[in-house]
């Protein structure tokens, strides 16, 4: 007997929105509002997150069993920690906004997948246990 799902597009859209909300929640404390020339507001990465990022990434590298990824973190990410903090925060914001609104879903989903793979490799899948 074949079971047919009713309204699969609804469930796919719901999943897209939930994942988008998860990314927005993740970036909530990483961004702050800054003003260009004192007039134009734009989202900027908070100095708190930029300062916190190298320590957290170093902790991830210290216990990482994936030697190739550990080497990548130590030799590429840590020396450029400010850049990677900005890329992470803006990447999460773009993915969250894109998935929540339904804009450019294909590319934002791909970026979100790459972010999640990197998070998994960096934490050697410990994020599954932390929620």
Secondary structure, DSSP 8 states (H G I E B T S, - for coil): -----S-HHHHHHHHHHHHHHHHHHHHTTTEEEEEETTTEEEEEE-HHHHHHHHHHHHHHHHT---HHHHHHIIIIIGGGHHHHHHHHHHHHHHHHHHHHHTTTHHHHHHHHHHHHHHHHHHTTTTHHHH-
